[in-house]
Amino acid sequence: MNTLYKNPFRKIEQKEEQKQQKSDIVTMIETDRLFPNPSQPRFIFEDEPLLRLADSIRRYGILQPLSVRIVSSDATQLSYQIIAGERRWRAARILGLKEVPCIVFDIDSQKSAELAIIENIQREDLNIFEQAAAIASLIDIYGLTQEQAARQLSSSQSYIANKLRILKLTPKERSEIIKHKLTERHARALLKIDDPQLRFETILHIAAKELNVSASEKYIDSLLCPKEDVPVDNRQVKAALKDLRFFYNSVDRAVCILKNCGIGVVTEKKESKNETEITIRIPH
């Protein structure tokens, strides 16, 4: 059970301290003595929402105190790490507020990281990749399995696995997905495409056509596994071989056709500095 600090500069009797520790104690702390939590899963703080929050704070004040912990002290003052409430702190600084209301918790850095991650996972305004990164951080900090993380977050193991899968997408791909407001199901569907360039072009196509998840999945399947074989034009083959991206895509299509025919074909792709090796094993 977490124990709450009182204002560190107030000297009070031990009995009174024990009595007050049973309830939340709000302490006003100077904004320049507060610092962000390095385990904060939110890595994008957009200007417009922060300005709206700052305007709300200007009108009504900070309605919910920040949660903080003491991280260092010297002879003159203490420093605090923010557990929850970094957006409120940033908005307060925009307004030029000298101090903000806080509740000080007596916890170590690991517990602080856990609370920051869980508090942010439960927020609806985190984007899908921030949520996934937060779960990955929680697993990494405690060395949890996906099943253990699911129990801690009151969710299913498949929910956790699906969240973590989208972290396989590159930062460039994530940025485009967020920019065009595509969903987590869009992101998971895109993972079917192995070729990074084709995957990125598919993101742009889905965004331009404003395809929903179902239409996006059908489009991706059409790229990888056409329903019927199309007669090959030798001139088209020669042109396609000039572009490796189309060559790799052609290989994927051929493999899918064989699999659709019930042939247990197996492929293996190896990347090295100087070459790409693709092995296709077709049983007799």
N, C-alpha and C positions, 0 to 999 in steps of 0.2 A: 504494500500500500504506500503510495507516494506521500511524503511529508512536505508540508508547505513552509517556506521561509517567511518570516516577517520582514518588514523593512529593515535592511541590514544596519542602518544608522540609528535605529531606535533601541535604547536600552530599557528592557522591561524585565519584570520578575519572571523566573522560570515557570511558576505555576500559571501565571497569566498567559505565557507563551504556549504552554501545553493546551490550555483551554481554547485559545484562538486558533490553534492549528487544526481544529476539527472542522473549520469552515474555510472557504476560499477567502484569502486576504488580498485585496487589490492594493498594489503599490504603484505610485507614479514614478516612472524611471525616465531619465533623459534619453532622447532618441539617439544621441551620439555615443551612448554607452551600450547600445544594442547592436548585435551583429547577426547576419543570416546564418542559418544552419546549413553546413555543407552537404547534408543529406537531404535537403529540400528537393523533392522530385520535380517541382515546377521549375522549368528553365526558361519559360517565355512569360514575360510580364508586359503585356501590350499596353501602349500609352493610353488609348481611349478608355478602356475599363478602369484603369488606375485613376484617370482624371474624374470619371463618374464617381468612383469611391471617395476620392478626395472631396468632391462637392458634397456628397452625402455626409461625410465627417464634418465638414465646415458647418452644415446646417444642424446636424443632430448630435455631433460628437461621436466618439468611439463607443459603441453600445456593448461590444464584447471585448473584454481585456485580452491582451496578448498572453500567451503562455511562454515563459522563458526559464532559463536556468543559469546559475552563476558559473562562469567559465574561468575567470581569473580575478585576482584582487591584488592591490598593493596598499601602501600605507594611506593613500588618499581616496581611492574609489574602486568600485567593482565594475566588471564587464559582464554582459549577459549575452547568451546565445538564444535566438528565437526558436522555440519549438513549433509554435503555430501562431500565425498572424503576420507573416512577412508582408503581405499585400497591404494590411492596415498600417504597418510601419512605414512602408514606401509612400503610401498616400499621405500619411502624417508629415513626412519630410517634404513632400511637394507643397503642403500648406505652410511649412515653416514652423510646425509645432515643436516646442522645446522638450516636451515630455509626453508620455502616453501611459495609460493604465495597464498594468501587468500583474499576472499571478506568477510567483516565483516557485518553481518546483525543485526539490532536492533529488535529482536523478543524475546518473552518469551519462557519458556521451553516447553509449550504445542504446540505452533506453530512450534518450532524446531523439536519436535517429529513428528508432522504431515508432515513436509517437508522431514524429513529423511525417513519416511515410504513411502510416495508417490514416492520420487525419486528412492527408491530401488525397489518398486513394478514395476516400469517402466523399470527396467534393465532386460535384457534377461538372464543374467548369474546367477540369483538367482535360487536355486532349488525349486521344487514345494512346499515343506513344508515351506521354508523361505518366499515364496510369500504368502502362506496361513496365516502364523503367522503374517506377516506384515499387512494383511487386518484385521485380528482379533484384532491386537493392535490398528489400526485406529478406529475400531468400539468401542473398550473398552475405549479409551481416550476420545472420544466425545459422548459416549452413543448413537451411531447411530443404526438405524435398518439396516438390510441388503439392503433394498430398498434405504435408504438414502446413504449408502456407495457406492452402485452401481452408483447413480447419481454423487457422488463426484469423482468417478474413471472413469466416462464415460463408464460404462459397464452395463450389464443386471443383474437383481436380481438373475437369475438362475446361472449366471457365478460366482457371489459371493458365493452363497449357495454351489455350487459344489466345489469351492476352500476350503471353511471352513470344508466341510465334511471329507476331508482326514486327518484333525487334530485329528480325532478319533483313528487313528492308533497309536500304541505305539512307543516310541523312538527306540526300537529295530527293529521294523518292518520298520520304516522310514529309518533307517540306511541301511538295506538290500535292500530296494527299490532303494535308491540313489546309493548304491554300484553297483547294477546290471543294473543301467540305465533304470529302468522301468518307464513308463509314468504315468501321472496323471490319465488317464483312467484305467490303470492297478490298481492303488491304489483304485479308486472308486469301481471297480469290486470286489476287495478283501473285501470290507466292507459288502458284502452279507454274509460273513462267520462270525458267532457269536463266535465260539470257537477260542480263541486266539492261542492255539497250532496248531490247524488245519490250521488256517490262515497263521501262520508263515511257516509251512511245505509247504503250497501252494505257497508262495512267492519263496521258494527255488526250488520247482518243476518248476515253470514258468521260473525262471532264468536259471536253468539247461537245460531245453528243448528249451530255447530262444523262447517262445511262444509270438506271437503278441497279440494285445488286443482282437481280435475276438476269437482266439484259447483259450486264457486265460478265457474269459467269458464262452465259451462252457465247458471248463474243470471244472470251478467252478460250473456251473449249473449241470454237471454230478455228482459232489460230493453231491450236496444238493437235486437235484430233478431228479432222474433217470427216463427215459421216460417210462419204463415198469417195473413191479414188477418182482423180481427174486425170485424163490423158496428158502425158508430159510432152511438151514441145521442146525439142532439142535446143532451139534458140533461147528459150526461156531458161533452160538449165545452164547454158553457158553464161547468160547474164547474171543468174543468181549466184553462180560460183565466184563471181567477182566481188561479191559482198558476203563476208563470212556470217553476218547475222542471218541472212536468208538461208544460207547453207545449213546452219545449225537448226533453224526452224524446220527446214525440209527433212532433216534427220528425225526430229521429234515427230513430225507428221507420219513419216514412214513407220516408225516404231509403233505409234498409236494404231495405225491401220492393221499392223500385224497382231497387236494385242486384241483388237476388236474382232479379229478372225479366230481368236482362241489360241494363238501361238505364244508360248511363254518366252518371248524375247526379253533379254536382259541387256541393259546398256550401262556403260561406265565411262565417266568423263574425268580426265586428269589434266590439270593445268600445270605447266612449268614456265620457267622464265622465257624460253625460246619457242615453245610449241604447245598446242592443245592436242591431246590424244583421246579419241573417242573409240571405245570398243563396243561392238554389238555382237552379242552371243545369241544365235538362233538354234534351238534344239532340232535334231533330225526327226 
